[in-house]
Structure formats: structure tokens, C-alpha cells
Amino acid sequence: MKESQCIIQYIEEELGYKFNEEYYEHLTRLVGVMLSRISNGFTVTSTEDLRLEEFHALRTYGVVQKALHLFSSLSITEIPQSEIQYLNSSILGARLSHVGANVELYYQDMLKKLVTELCTMADEAFETNIHDETLYNGLLIHLKPMLYRLKHGLIVQNPLLDDIKENYSAMFGFTWFLGSFIEKETGLKLNDHEVSFLMIHFQAALERNVSIKKVIVVCPGGVGTSQLIANRIKRMVPQIYVTAIYSYRELLDVNVEALDIDFIISTIPLQNINKKVVLVSPMMDVNDAKKLNSFYLDYIFQNENQIRHRHEKLLQAIDRNLIFTNLDMINKDEVIEFVSTSLQKRGYVTDQFYESVNNREQKASTDLGNKVAIPHGENQFVQKSCISVVTLKEPIRWGKSKVSIVFFIVLKVENKQSMRPILRELYQVLDSKRILQMMERARCKDDILHILGGKEDD
């Protein structure tokens, strides 16, 4: 393992970039196993033709070969070319954390154009400027090895995938839509794990660029505990600014409605307060920080007024004849077949669309973890854009979670200008628990249209 660490560190120095911590550990273990395996007479085979590799790949190949020669106790003649090629592929598929100051010099024009388009689509979807230098450079660093992994079938699993789906379902869904654009431009197919890694860049950019929210902290006793909580909030959730600290008795003498605050953080339940309250433990641990961060994002993007927003572009994209409520179906295959057939009959897709949706579901389930699924097929089988909405009589298993609402996404990726407002409004719906709950209770097509039109249910 010591040899392995020296090999990976040498490769980092020669190539001028750093692997992120998780992938550094992965590569270190991979090389350690490889050296042990070769010592015991077991080697991998490869059919990949090195002549087809691009210049960057050939450069890494030479660096990998030299690293093994310098730091391995094995002689270079004992290490087959297939093993060097195997490690080279893993290096090229690495998730990088740093590539130096002039990041754009490492990437060709096609990749820079793709990143710029992704940032622009995100800006318009969130109606805020999240296209900062950190997002742009982060995507440049991320996409190069990601595309290489997809091209060569290298799978890097995200251990936080289920948590991401549960806590950031709307952003995960939105990133899938951006992934469709990447697929169209590159001809490569994404999977859940790659989408989740990509999503982190957009979620981080969104959180960097959202506005600061003002709060007060309330505890039943002395100021000491309140100050502890305030300090931890500052460290763990810097987007929240604590304007004042109150004991419970002090709060009784305060006109809370007159305070210039967005919500209250308290260690005890508060009655008759006309402000949103987040309950945390007196010690403000990591779980409280997660809870507070989640509430903070909900507060920004799921406020009560959002339900009254009319999703005009989304409504225009939805075909009334393709809204199906309370469908009684037993599995996702039945839903996909039914809706695909309906789409084909109305001229939105070709007969190959159904198979393309099924193939995608087999590679990566499109459930978002919030009782919603967003199945979509390949762009080449879409004749014109539309969205079909399905609500189910009983939740059905869809991937790892159960689903009650299905948005069947049928969008022509070429029409980017018309896609953007639709994606923005679809993100708003997916990010609103209240809208989704109302849709679950919908009894007919008109109910769905009224909800998306910004009207309250009964």
C-alpha cells in the first residue's frame, strides 16, 4: 500500500491535478490490489485499442507506466501492458478536485460550450444567477472524466445516492433533464450515480447564491445555550444570520410579528407565534444542522405563495388528453407501456420510444425518492414535445421507492429555448411538497390543471 500511495501521488504531480479524497482512496486500493495480483501471477486482459485513444490518454499512459516503474518493487517487464492500460483507464475516469489555475486550457471547445449551455439552462431554471466561476470550473473539471467513464463503461458508485434522492429530489430530477441535453450532445448515456455527482455542483451553486435569511434563537433558559446554538448555526449554515437571542420569558414581551426576521430557531415548541419555527436540540448537533439546512432551502423554494403561481409554460406543454388520474396499475412496466402507447397514438413519439424508455429504466430507475418518477426516452424517438401526467390509485414500486405521481417527459432537446421555462416550472412543482400532495389527491384531469394553474384545492 505504501508503494501504491507513492504511485498515485507521483501521477498527481506529473499530471498537475489532484484526485478528490474518495477517488484517491479508491485508486490507492486499486493499485495495491493490482500489484499484489501481478505478484501472484494473475493479470487482467484488455481488448481496447490504444491507437484509438486521444492525446490526453496517451500522455497519462506514459505517466502511469513511469510511476509503476519508479515506485513498484516489480520490474517493468513483469507488468503487462493490459495492467498499465487498466490503471490508465481508471485514472482517466477519476473525479478530480483540482487541475491548476488555468482550468480552461485543459479542455477543448466542445466541452466549454457544453458547460456554458448547462450553466445558462440552470440560471434560467432557477431565475437567479448561479452561473459563477466556481460552478463553471467545477463542471469543466467534472465532465471530462465523467464522459470518459461513460464512454468506457467505468462505474463509480455514489454511496450517498439514496440520501440525495430523498433530500434533493427536485434538483436530482432537474439534473436528469440537463443530462438529457448532455446525452444528445455526446451520444453517451448517463446513469443515476453520474447524475447524482453532477447534481452536487448545481446544488452547491444554488446554495452559494441564495439570499441570507434572518432569524432569532429562542431557548427556555439562559443565554449560554442560545449563544452556543447561534455559534453553531453560523458555522454549519452560514446563509442564516442570527439577529438576536431570547429566553422564552423574554420572547413573551416581544412583538414577534414586528421583528425583521424570516423564521425562528427554538429548542422548545412555541405557541401562538405567527412565524415559522424550526425545532432543534439544545446541543445543535449534525442532525439538527441537516434539518435546519433542509428547512432553509424549503423556505426559499417552497414558500406558501408558490402554490398560487400559475405554471403557464408547463400547462402549455401538458396535453389534456394525456392526463390520467387514479390509474389502477400494478407495476411501472404497465404504466410505461400504457403511456407510451397513448403518446404514440397522438403523434408525439415513434414506436421505438417505448423500448428506449424501458432500456433507460433498466440502466437507471427514474424515481426521485419523493413519490415521483420522471421516465423519459431517447430524443431521437421524440417527434414533438409534450408532458403526460399520471397519478396512481395505489403507490407502486419504481426502483427503490414507491411512486404515486409520474411525469412522462417528452421533450425535443433541440428546442432549448422552449425547454428552459418548462424545466423551471417543472422544478418548482417537483420541489413543492404541497403541490405534489394536492396532485396525489386529484380526482380528475381538471383537478390537475387547476393545481398547476395556481389554484387551491377544496
VOTOR-861765 format. One record per atom (N, C-alpha, C): x, y, z. Coordinates in steps of 0.02 Angstrom, whole numbers, plus 50000, padded with zeros to 5 digits. Example, Ala and Ser with C-alpha at 12.3 -4.5 7.8 and 13.67 -1.06 7.14 Angstrom:
REM VOTOR-861765
506604971650390
506154977550390
506604983550390
506424988850354
506844994750357
506455000250394
REM end
This chain:
REM VOTOR-861765
500414994050000
500005000050000
500435006350000
501035005850031
501485011650030
501715013049959
501885007649922
502065008449851
501485011549813
500885009349828
500295011649793
500195019149803
500275021449864
500195028549879
500715032749841
501325030349839
501855033949803
501695034349729
501425028949702
501255028749630
500715033949615
500185034049656
499625038749643
499855045949653
500245047249704
500485054149716
500945056449659
501345052049633
501775053749576
501355055449515
500835051549503
500395052749446
500055059549453
499835061149514
499535067749526
500025073349509
500645072649533
501145077949522
501305078749448
501375073149413
501555073449342
500995076249299
500375074649316
499805076949276
499565083849298
499785086049357
499615092749379
498915093649406
498615088249433
497975089049466
497905084349524
497385085649564
497265081649624
496615077649616
496635071349636
496015067349640
495655069349703
494985069049702
494635070349765
494775064649813
494635065749876
494855061049929
494575054049918
493935053649900
493615047149891
493955043249834
494085046649778
494385043149722
495125041749734
495465045949772
496155044549791
496205037949829
495755037149878
495735030849916
495585024949870
495105025949824
494915020549778
495515018549735
495875023449707
496445021849664
497015018649703
497105020849765
497635017849806
497495010449819
496875008949835
496695001849845
496754997949780
496535001049725
496554997649661
497264995749642
497745000349652
498434999049634
498734993849681
498564994349746
498814989449794
498594982349775
497964981649758
497704975049737
498044972849672
498124977649626
498434976049562
499144973349570
499544976749612
500234974549623
500254967649656
499814966549704
499774960049737
499564954649688
499084956449646
498814951549598
499354949449548
499724954449522
500254952849473
500794948549506
500964950049569
501474946249605
501284938949611
500624937649612
500384930749620
500184927649553
500374930949498
500274927949433
499594928949401
499194933549426
498534934849398
498514941749367
498324942149304
498304948549269
497654949349231
497474955649218
496864956949179
497044956949105
496544956149063
496634956548991
496234962448965
496424964948908
496084970748879
496054970148804
495484972148775
495414972148702
495404979248675
495484984248718
495454991148697
496064992948656
495954996148599
496494998048553
496765004848573
497385004948597
497675011348619
497735016448563
497765014148501
497835018848445
497215023248438
496665021148467
496055025048463
496015030248518
496465030048566
496435034748621
496645041748599
496385046848631
496565053648616
497245055248647
497525061048631
498195062948654
498245062948730
497715065448764
497725065748837
497805058748866
497475053848836
497515046948861
498215044248851
498525045748794
499195043348782
499695046348832
499595052548850
500035055848899
499965052448967
499355051248988
499265047949053
499555040949052
499505037648995
499785030848990
500525030849006
500885035748977
501605036148990
501765037749062
501355042049092
501465043849163
501335037849208
500795034249194
500635028249233
501195023049228
501425022049167
501965017149156
502595019049195
502775025349194
503375027649229
503285027149305
502675028749330
502545028349402
502625021149427
502365016449390
502425009349409
503155007149408
503535009649360
504235007749354
504645010649412
504505016849431
504895020249483
504755017849554
504115016449568
503925015249638
503685008149653
503635003949603
503424997049616
504034992649624
503984987749669
504524982949678
504544977949620
504014978049577
504014973849518
504424977149463
504744973149422
505094975949364
504584977649310
504764982149266
504294984449215
504104978749168
504554973849160
504404968149117
503884963449148
503814963949215
503324959649249
502614962549246
502554968849226
501894972149224
501644972249153
501134968249137
500874967949069
500574974649046
500584975748981
500294981848953
499554982448971
499204976748975
498494976948992
498374979849062
498844978549109
498774981349176
498894988849176
499384991049137
499514998249132
498915001749101
498634998449051
498045001149017
497445001449064
497374996249106
496824995949155
496875001649205
497475002849231
497575008349279
497485015049243
497725015549181
497645021649143
496905023449134
496495018449120
495775019649112
495465022249177
495685019349232
495425021649297
495635028749313
496255030549293
496495037449303
496075042249261
495955040449199
495575044849154
494855045549177
494595040649214
493915041049239
493865044049308
494425046749333
494435049249401
494035055749408
493745056649467
493415062949483
493935067549514
494085072949480
494635077349501
494395082749549
494845084949592
494675090449638
495035096849618
495565096349577
495945102449560
496365100949498
496375105749452
496805104949393
497245111049380
497345115149431
497765120949422
497355127249407
497705132849400
497365139249393
497025140149326
497365138449272
497085139549205
496685133449182
496115132549214
495735126449204
495515125649132
495345131049097
495075130549030
495595127848980
496225128548995
496745126248949
496725118648941
496415115148988
496415107948987
495835105148945
495385109348922
494775106848892
494645109848824
494385105648778
494265107848710
493625112048707
493545115248650
492995120048641
492315116748651
492225110648627
491585107248633
491375106648706
491845104948749
491695104048819
491525110748852
491885115948835
491755122648863
491065125148840
490885123848778
490225125748753
489675122048789
489785115648802
489295111548838
489195114148909
489745115748944
489695118349012
489335125049014
489495129348967
489165135948964
488415135148954
488215130448912
487495129248900
487155126548962
487485122048997
487195119249059
487105124649111
487595129049118
487555134549167
486985139349148
486915140849084
486385145249061
485695142349075
485625135849061
484985132549074
484815132649148
485325131749190
485215131849262
485015138849286
485355143949259
485175150849276
484445152249263
484215150349203
483525151849184
483035147549222
483225141549239
482775137149276
482645139649347
483155142349379
483095144649448
482955152149453
482945155449395
482805162649394
483275166449440
483885164249444
484395167649483
485075166149452
485565170249465
486215169449434
486655164749476
486615158249459
487045153449494
487665151849452
487695154849393
488255153649347
488865157649370
489185155149422
489795158549446
490405154649423
490995157449438
491625154349415
491725147449446
491505146549508
491585140149542
491175134749507
490565136249488
490145131349453
490455129749385
490645134949348
490915133849280
491545129549282
492025131349324
492645127449328
492525120549356
492065120149405
491915113549434
491635108749383
491185111349339
490895107149287
491415105149235
491865109849218
492395108149171
492825102449198
493005103049261
493415097849293
493045091249295
492395091549308
492005085549319
491825081949254
491645085649202
491365082549143
491865078449103
492485080749099
492985077049059
493045069749081
493205068449145
493245061449166
492565057949167
492025061749179
491365058649178
491205055749109
491335059649057
491205057348989
491655051448972
492265051548997
492715045748985
492445039549019
492205040249080
491915034449116
491325031649077
490885036049054
490295033749017
490495030348952
490985033148918
491215030348854
491495023348863
491845022148918
492195015848927
491855011248978
491265013049000
490885008649045
491165008149114
491535013249137
491805013249205
491265015749253
491105011849303
490575013549351
490885015849416
490735021949436
490925024549502
490275025649541
490165021849593
489545022349630
489565027949681
489015031449689
488955036649739
488615033649801
488975032949856
488675029849915
488105033949945
488045040249925
487525044649952
486925045249905
486885040849854
486355041449804
485665041549834
485515036849879
484845036449909
484695042749950
485185045149987
485085051250027
484965057249982
485325057549926
485235063149879
484535063049851
484295057249831
483615056749804
483095058849855
483205056949917
482725058449970
482715065849987
483305068849992
483355075750017
483385081049962
483575079149902
483635083949847
483295081349784
482695078749792
482345075449737
482225080049678
482035086249691
481895090949636
482525092549597
483075093849632
483705095349598
483965089249561
483855083249590
484065077149557
483675076349491
483015077649494
482605077249434
482815082349382
482945088549405
483165093749359
483815091849325
484285088849363
484925086849335
484835081349283
484335076949293
484185071949242
483995075249176
483615080849181
483425084349119
484045087249085
484495090149125
485115092649097
485525086849067
485465081049100
485815075149075
485565073149005
484925074248992
484665072748925
485005076948872
485145083148890
485505087648844
486225085148834
486545082948888
487225080148882
487215073948837
486715069648847
486655063648806
486585065348732
486165070448719
486055072448649
486705074948618
487095078848655
487705081848627
488275076848621
488295071848664
488865067248665
488715060248640
488065058448639
487875051648619
488005046448673
488155048748735
488295044148791
487695044048837
487585038448872
487005037648916
487225038248989
486885042649026
487035043549097
486695038249139
486935037649201
486615033249250
486485037249314
486115034349360
485935037749422
486535040549460
487075036549463
487655038649502
487985044849471
488055044849405
488365050549372
487925056749379
487265055849375
486805061549384
486865064349454
486935059949504
486975062349573
487625066149585
488185063949555
488815067649561
488755074449528
488445074549469
488355080849432
487895085649470
487375082849501
486895086849539
487215090849594
487725088049626
488045091349683
488315098249662
488575098849601
488835105249578
488285110549574
487695108649548
487155113449542
486845115149609
486775110149653
486505111449719
486965116149758
487615114949754
488095119249789
488065126349761
488005127049695
487965133649665
487335137249687
486785133649690
486155136649712
486215139149784
486505135049827
486565137049897
487055142849905
487565143249861
488035148849866
487705155449848
487205155149805
486935161249777
486235163049803
485985159449851
485335161349879
485445166749933
484915170249949
484975175949994
485025173750067
485345178050107
485405176950179
484715177850212
484555173350258
483925173850294
484055175550368
483645180050395
483725182350464
483285178250511
483565176550569
483195172550619
483345175250689
482925173050736
483095173750807
483145166850837
483515166150891
483595159750926
483255160250994
482855155151010
482485155151074
482645148751113
482805149551177
482925143951222
482535145251287
482355140051324
481955141051384
482345144451440
483005143551442
483385146151499
483855151751481
484485150951502
484975156351495
485215157451425
485625162751419
485875164751354
486445160151331
486755156651379
487325152351361
487155147251308
486615143551320
486405138451272
486225141551205
485865147251208
485665150751147
486275152951107
486785155351143
487395157651109
487755151851077
487755146051111
488055140051082
487715138251016
487055138351017
486665136750956
486825141850902
486835148250920
486965153450870
487645152550837
488145150850877
488815149850850
488845143850803
488485138550821
488485132650778
488095133850714
487575137850718
487205139650658
487655143550610
488035148150637
488485152250597
488995147850561
489225142750596
489735138350567
489445133350518
488865130450536
488575125050495
488135127450438
487765132850449
487315135450397
487435142950391
487985144850357
488175151950355
487675156450319
487195153550281
486695157650247
486165160350295
486185158050357
485705160450407
486055165250455
485745171150464
486035176250507
485605177150570
485905176050628
485555176650692
485555183950713
484965187050714
484915194150731
484865195350806
484595190450843
484515191350916
484415184650949
484535184551015
484445178451056
483985180051114
483465175851124
482975177051177
482885170851219
482775171951284
482505166651325
481745166351313
481425161151335
480715160451322
480325166251356
480515167951417
480165173351453
480255180051418
480845181251393
480965187451357
480535187951294
480445182251262
480055182151200
479325184151212
479075182651271
478375184251287
478245191751285
478765195751295
478695202951296
478865206251228
478975202051178
479195204651113
478635203951062
478545209151022
478075208850966
478435205250908
478355198650905
478725194650856
478555196650785
477925198250772
477715199950704
478065206250678
478265210550724
478605216750704
479345215850691
479625209950711
480335208750701
480495207650628
481055210250606
481285209250537
481665202650532
481275197150535
481575190450531
481165186150483
481475180850460
481125176250415
480815170350452
481165167650503
480885162350544
481255162050610
481045157450653
481315156850721
481635149850729
482195149650763
482505143350783
482435142650858
482125137150881
481975136450952
482115129350975
482275128751039
482375122051069
481735119551102
481205123551102
480565121451131
480005123451084
479445119951085
478865121851043
478605128651065
478415132751017
478145139451031
477425139851008
476995142451051
476285142951036
476105150051015
475595150550972
475315157050953
475835161850925
476295159150886
476805163250854
476675163350779
476595169150751
476435169750680
477075169950637
477535165550653
478145164750614
478305157250611
478625155250559
478835148250555
479375146850607
479335140950638
479795139150692
480145132550674
480805132350681
481185126250672
481415123850741
481215117750759
481415114950823
482075111350817
482555112950861
483195109550862
483345107350934
483835102950941
484035100751008
484485106051040
484515106251107
484935111251141
485675111051122
485915105151098
486615104651081
486755106051007
486235106850967
486305108450896
486825103950862
486645097450855
487115092650826
487065092650750
487415087750719
487435087350646
486745086150617
486345081950650
485665080550626
485235086950626
485325091050677
484965097550679
485195102050622
485845101950608
486105106050553
485795103850486
485745097350476
485425094850415
484695096850411
484355096250468
483645098150472
483565105550456
483995109650486
483955116850476
484105118750404
484605115550375
484785117050306
484215115150259
483905109450272
483345107150231
482755112050237
482615114250299
482075119050310
482225125550274
482845127650278
483065133950246
482935133850171
483115128250139
483005127750067
482265127250051
481895123550092
481165123250083
480855130150089
481105133950136
480825140650148
480915145050086
481485144250054
481635148349995
481225146149935
481205139549924
480925137149861
480235133949867
479985133349928
479325130349937
478885134649981
478925141149973
478535145450016
477795144750000
477385147050046
476665145950040
476355149249979
476665154549955
476375158049898
476495154349833
476955149549833
477125146249771
476525142449742
476085140049784
475505136249761
475055140549717
475085147049727
474655151549688
474985153849623
475585151349611
475925153149549
475645148949492
475485152149437
475235148649379
475815146249337
475865139749328
476415136749289
476215136749216
476255142549185
475985143649119
476305139249066
476965139149063
477315135349012
477235127849022
477215125749084
477115118649099
476415116549077
475925120649091
475235119249070
475185118748994
475545123048959
475525122748886
475845116348859
476335113748896
476675107648873
476265101348888
475805101748936
475415095848955
474815095048908
474755089248878
474175087648836
473615085148881
473055088548881
472485086648924
472285079348913
472345077048851
472165070148836
472665065048863
473225067548888
473735063148916
473815064148991
473275066649023
473245066949096
472815061049118
473095056749160
472735050749183
472755050749260
472175050949291
472135051049364
471875044549391
472145042649449
471925036649485
471965030249443
472495029649404
472585023549365
472695017649412
472375012149397
472435006149438
472915001349403
473565002049418
474074997849386
474524994949439
474824989249423
475184985449474
475944986449472
476224988749416
476944989749413
477124995049361
477754997149362
477965002649319
477965000749245
478084994349230
478074992049160
477394993249129
476874991949168
476194992949143
476065000349130
476305004649175
476215011949166
476585014349104
477215012249097
477625014349040
477315012248974
477085006148971
476775003648909
476135007448892
475725008648943
475095012148932
475205019248907
475645022948940
475765029948921
476135030348854
476625026048843
476985026148779
476515024948721
476055020248729
475565018848677
475125024948665
474915028248719
474495034248713
474875039848678
475515040748695
475925045848663
476005044448588
476105038148571
476195036348501
475555037648461
474985035848490
474345036948455
474225044248440
474475048748483
474365055848472
474945059248435
475405055148410
475915057648365
476515061048398
476605059948463
477155063248498
477815059248492
477755052648485
478355048448484
478275043048431
478835039948414
478825034248368
478715027748406
478635022248371
478515015848404
479125013348442
479715016348430
480325014248465
480415017648532
479995022548546
480055026348608
479955021948669
479455017548667
479305013248723
479915009048743
480255006248693
480835002148707
481405006248737
481485012548712
482015016748738
481895018648811
481255019748830
481095021248900
481255015248944
481065009248920
481205003148958
481945002048967
482335003148914
483055002248918
483365007048969
483115013248970
483375018049018
483215015949089
482605013549100
482405011449167
482815005549192
483015001149146
483424995449166
484114997649188
484375002949156
485045005449173
485025009849235
484495013849241
484435018549297
483705020349307
483435018449364
482735019949378
482635027549386
482065029949360
481945037249360
481515039549419
481445035449471
481105037849531
481535042949566
481215048049594
481585053549627
481615052949703
481265048049731
481265047249803
480745051249840
480325055049805
479805059049837
479115057149811
479035050649796
478415047849768
478295049849695
478825052449663
478765054749594
479275051049551
479075049449489
479535046749439
479495051149377
480045051549341
480075055649280
480355051649221
480015046349200
480265042349144
480325046449080
480835045149041
480935048548978
481355044148932
481215044648868
481565040648818
482085044548781
482355041548728
482875044748690
482585050148644
482975055548637
482745061348598
482575059548526
482945054948497
482855053248426
482175050248411
481815047748463
481165044748453
480595049448471
480765055848486
480265060848502
480115064948438
479475065348420
479285069148361
479085076348378
478775077248435
478615083848460
478555083548535
478665089248567
478705089448640
478015089348673
477985086148730
477395086548773
477565083248840
477105083948889
477185080748954
476525077248970
476575070948991
475995067149013
476035066549089
475465067349122
475445066949196
475005061049216
475265056949262
474905051049286
474885051149362
474305050149392
474255048749463
473985041749472
474215038249522
474045031249530
473575030149589
473125025449580
472635023949633
472995021649696
473505017349687
473915015049742
474645015749722
475085017749768
475805018349752
476085011749727
476525012049678
476845005949652
477605006549659
477935000749660
478655000649666
478975003149601
479435007949608
479775010749549
480495011749569
480915007049552
481605007249576
481625005449649
481945009549690
482005008149761
481435011049803
481025015249773
480495018549811
479815017349779
479285019349814
478615018849787
478415025649758
478005025249705
477835031249667
477075031849661
476835038149669
476125039549662
475995044149602
476495048049581
476425052749527
476965051549475
476785051649412
477265050649358
477205056349308
477765059849297
477805064849244
478185061549186
477835060249132
478145057249074
478435062949031
479095063449030
479425069148998
479585067548925
479285071148879
479395070248808
479595077048779
480245078448776
480485084948755
480995084248699
480925088348648
481425088748595
482005092948620
482575089848630
483135093348660
483385099048615
483265098448549
483485103648503
483165110448519
482545110248546
482185116448560
482355119048630
482995121048639
483225122948706
482855129048733
482715133848689
482385139948712
481705138548742
481325134048710
480655132448735
480685127748795
481235123848800
481315119148855
481415122648922
481785128148922
482015131148984
481445133349030
480945137049007
480405138849053
480005132849077
479955127649036
479605121549056
479995118149113
480655117649105
481065114649157
481045118649222
481035125349215
480995129549275
480355128149314
479795127949279
479155126949313
479075119749338
479355114949300
479325108049323
479735107149387
480315110549389
480725110349450
480335113149510
479985118649499
479585121649553
479065116849580
478745113149534
478245108249555
478565102549593
479105099849567
479445094149599
479725096049667
479865102449677
480155104749740
479635106949790
478995106549773
478455108749818
478075102649844
478185101049907
477825095449937
477065096549935
476875102849944
476165104349947
475815103049880
476135105249825
475845104049759
475795096549745
476315092949761
476315085749749
475785082249791
475695084349853
475165081349894
474475082649865
474375088649839
473735090349808
473625086149745
474155085149707
474095081149646
473925073849663
474215071249717
474045064449739
473295063649752
472985068949778
472275068749795
471815070349737
472105072249680
471705074349622
471235068749600
470615070549583
470115065649563
470005065349487
470215070749453
470095070949380
470605075449347
470575075849281
471035079949242
470995087349262
470385089649272
470295096749289
470635098449355
470645093649402
470985094949466
471735096249454
472035092149412
472745092949397
472875099749365
472465101649317
472535108049283
472435113949329
471965113249375
471835118649424
472425119449472
472705113849494
473275114149541
473875117449507
474025115449447
474595118349410
474435125449387
473805127149386
473605133949369
473635138649427
473855136049486
473945140249544
473335140949588
472865136249581
472255136649621
472265131549678
471975133649735
471945129249793
471445123649782
471565118049817
471075112649815
470555113949869
470035109749870
469495110649920
469725108649989
REM end
